[in-house]
Amino acid sequence: NLLEEDGWDVRFFGASVPGADIVGLAARVQPTLAGLVVKTLPRIPEAVQLIGELRASVPGIRILIGGVNDPALRASLKPHVDAFADCPVSAVQLANSLVNA
């Protein structure tokens, strides 16, 4: 993982993890950044809810989204996120710029 190689403490959940589990860990750990992957339009409401819960549980958390190539997906998520990463290298660059801004 490029983020780990860059010195980040990464917690990888994988696919289909309940949002409550993610929010629970985030509330305990208080991360500065959460990276999510959203690949289909039907997942947008769930992703928006998770993002809202993360922001409520972790004040100031930055949200980075990867895996979004569909313009409709990006448009739906844009009001809720801080940045979109197009590849792993850009994810590292964006993560660093988001937390150092």
Residue pairs with C-beta under 8 A, 6 or more apart in sequence:
1 10
1 12
2 88
2 89
2 91
2 92
3 10
3 35
3 91
3 92
3 95
4 10
6 92
6 95
6 96
8 33
8 95
11 25
11 29
11 31
13 21
13 22
19 46
19 49
19 50
19 53
22 34
22 50
22 54
23 50
23 53
23 54
23 57
26 34
26 54
26 57
26 58
26 61
27 57
27 58
30 58
31 58
31 61
32 60
32 61
32 62
32 99
33 61
33 62
33 63
33 64
33 95
33 98
33 99
34 54
34 58
34 61
34 62
34 63
34 64
35 64
35 65
35 66
35 85
35 91
35 95
36 47
36 50
36 51
36 63
36 64
36 65
36 66
37 65
37 66
37 67
37 68
38 44
38 47
38 65
38 67
38 68
38 73
38 77
39 67
39 68
39 73
40 73
41 70
41 72
41 73
41 76
44 73
44 76
44 77
47 77
47 80
48 76
48 77
48 80
51 63
51 80
51 81
52 80
54 61
54 63
55 61
55 63
62 82
62 83
62 98
62 99
63 80
63 81
63 82
63 83
64 81
64 82
64 83
64 84
64 85
64 91
64 94
64 95
64 98
65 77
65 81
65 83
65 84
65 85
66 84
66 85
66 86
66 88
66 91
68 74
68 77
68 84
74 84
77 84
78 84
82 98
83 94
83 97
83 98
85 91
85 94
